Amino acid sequence: MTAYMLQLFPELTNVNGDAENALVLAQRARWSDIDAEVVALHAGESAPAITPAAIVLGSGVDSSLARTRDALGQIVGALGDWIADGVPVLAVGTGMELLGRSIALDGETIQGLGAIPGTSIPLENRATGELVVHSPWGALVGYENHARGYDTRDPGITTLGGVGHGIGNGDGSEGIHSGFIFGTHLHGPVLARNPTLAIAISALAFGEAEDVYGRSRADGIADTINADALRRLGVAAPGAR
């Protein structure tokens, strides 16, 4: 049986290569002898009949926010069912924002899906540069480029982790982790740069313990790049679980 990684609206949400996180999940599945493919769903298309193993919603430019929200609205029923069934979702940048309740943008408010708690609010200054997050999966490393933070002040909200370098949500935390949904400002793409997070999402997708997913030579390259970045930034790496 083939496992499908659903890549949502790559023509709108791939400005930083974030939609290609679906390719990372598919390749990791293949390394574990699971037949896997990436299925791209384009704006305006109906939700596929298949149940995906995992879903990736990348980041786009602000001018495409309304169009991306409308495309999400067309599949909101299926998306809600998949999340309720335990399908993991990775949402990056504006993808994370659109899954929240609302986005403050140039004096107007764009309504999100409300699939995760929190809202997107303007930062005092645009956040650009390298971002390090101390997470349950160790140090997550990438880069950020965003004008809004994600407000996670709702009671009981879990973020992806604390910021070791950079801005993240703007309050010392980064992203959000709500049930099977992982939201982040990390680009890179985040799953190519951070094998531990990719392994965690893969384990949720296939219902296996994380140690089932062996590490590859590509993971070693990512670890070396991240270790160099941490040394250069002067950030101590916490131990991964």
N, C-alpha and C positions, 0 to 999 in steps of 0.2 A: 504493500500500500504506500502511496506517495504522500508525503507531508508537504503541505503548501504554506509558504510564508507570504502573507498578503501585504503587498506594498501599496499603500494608499496614495493615489494621485501624484505619482512621481513627477509629472510635468509641472506641478505646482509646488512641490515640497522637497526639492532636491538641490537647493542652492549651495549647500555645503557638502553635498554627497551623502546627506543623512538618509535618503531613501535606500541607499545601498547597504544600510544595516541589515536589510532583509537578505541580501546576498551573503552576509557574514553568517547569519543564522542557518541559511541553507547549506553553506559549505561546512559548518561545524556539524550539522546533522549527517552529512555525507562522510565526514571523518569518523563518525560513530556508526557507520554502516546503515544509515537510515536514508532511504530514497527521498530526496527533497527537491522542490522546485520553488521558484519565486513566481507569484502571480501578481501582475500589476493591475490595479483597478483604477481606471481613469475617470476624471470628473464627468459626471452626468450618466455614468454607467450604473446599472442596478447591482446590488450586492450579489456576489457569486453564490451558487447553490451549495458549494463545498463549505465545510467548517475548517478554517485555517488552523494550523498548529501555532502560529504566532502572527502578530500584526505590527507593522511598522508605519508610523506617520511621521514624516520628516518635517523640516522647517522650510518656510517660503518667505518671500518678500511681503512687506505690509500691504502692497497694492493688490495682492492676491488673497488677502485674508477673507474677504466677504465671499469670494468665489469658492474658496476651500471650505468655509463654513457651510455654504449651501450644498456642496457636494457631500459633506458629512451628514447633513440633514437628510439627504436622500437615502442613506443607509443606516440611519440612527437606530432603527428597530433591530436590524441584524447585528449591528455593533454591540448594542446592549445585551442581546442574547449571547453573543460570543463571550463577552466579558463575564456575564453571569455563569457561563459554562466553564470558566477558568482558563480562557485563552489569554496568554500574556500579551500585553501591548507595550511597545516602546514608542513614546512620543517625544520628539525633540523640538526645542525652540518654539516656533509658532504652532507646531502640532500640539505641544503641551498646553499652550495658552488656549487653543480652541477647544480642548477637552475640558477646560475649566468653565467657570460661570460666565466670565466676561473679560473683555480686553479694553483698556482705556487707550484711545488712539486719536491724537490730534483733535481734542475737544469733543470727540464723540465716543460712544461706547458700543462695541461690537459684542453681541451676545454669543457665548459659547454653548457647547452641548450640555455642560453641567454634569459630565460623566465623572469628574473628580472635583473635590472641594478646592476652593481658592480662586483668586482672580489675578489678572495681570495688571500691574500698576507701573507708571513711568518711574524710571530711575532718575536721580539728579543729573547724572552724566552717563553717556553711553558706555557700556561695558565691553571692552575689547582686549584681547590678549589671552595669555594662557590661564587655564583654570584647573585647580587641583581640588579634589573632593575627598575628604576622609569618610569613607563609607563602610558598611558592614562587609563589603567585598574588597577591602583594602583601599589603597589610594587610586582614585580614578583620575585620569589625566586627559586633557584635550584643550580646546580653545573655545572662547565665547565671543559673541558679537551680537549684542542685543541692547535695545533701548528700554526694555521693561523688565522688572523683577516679578517673581511669582509670589504672591502673598499667601502664606500658609498658616495664618494665625487662627484658623478654625481649631477648636478643641480636638485633641487626639490625632492631629495630622502628623504623619511621618514623612520627613523629607528624605532625599537620596543620601544626604550626609551633611557634614559641616565643611565650610570652605577653608582650605589650607592656603590657597593663593587665588586671588581673583575676586570676583563680585558675586556671581551666582544669583540667588534670589534678592540680594541686596540687604539681607539681615543676618548674614553669617551662615546661612544655610544654602543648600543648592537643591533645586528640583523638587520632586514629590514622588513618594512611593505609596500608592493607595491600592491595596489588594493586589490584583494582577497587573496594575498599570504602573509603569516606570516613566517618569517625566524628567527631562534634563535640558540644560542649556549647552551641554557638552557636545562639541563637534569633533570630527576627527577622521572618519566616523567613529562614534563613541564605542561601538562594539568591536571594531577592528583595533582600536587603540587599547581596549580594556578587556582582555580575555576573561577575567573573573566574572564580570557582569554578563558577558555573552554566555558563559557557562551556566550562570544562575538562571537566565531567561530560558535557555535551552532545556534545563532540568524541569522548569515549570511546563514548558511546551510538551514534553514527552513523558512527564510523570516519573522521572528517574532521579536517583540521588546525584548530586553534582559530581561526585567522583567517578561516575560512569563516563563522563566526557573527558577523554584524555587530552593532554596538551600537545600542541603541534610545534613544528619549527617556526611557523608564523607567530605563534604566541610568544616564543622566545625573543623574536625580533621586536615585538610590541613591548615586552618587558624591558628590553635594553633601552629602547627609545624613551620609555617613561622614566626609567631609573636615571638616565642622563638629564631629563628635564627636571626631575626632583632635585638632583644635585645642583643644577644650575640655578634653580629658584631658591635653594636653601630650605627645602621643605622635607621634613623627616617623614619617611614612609611608614604608616602603621602596618601591623601584620594583617594579612588577609585571613579571613576565616577558613 
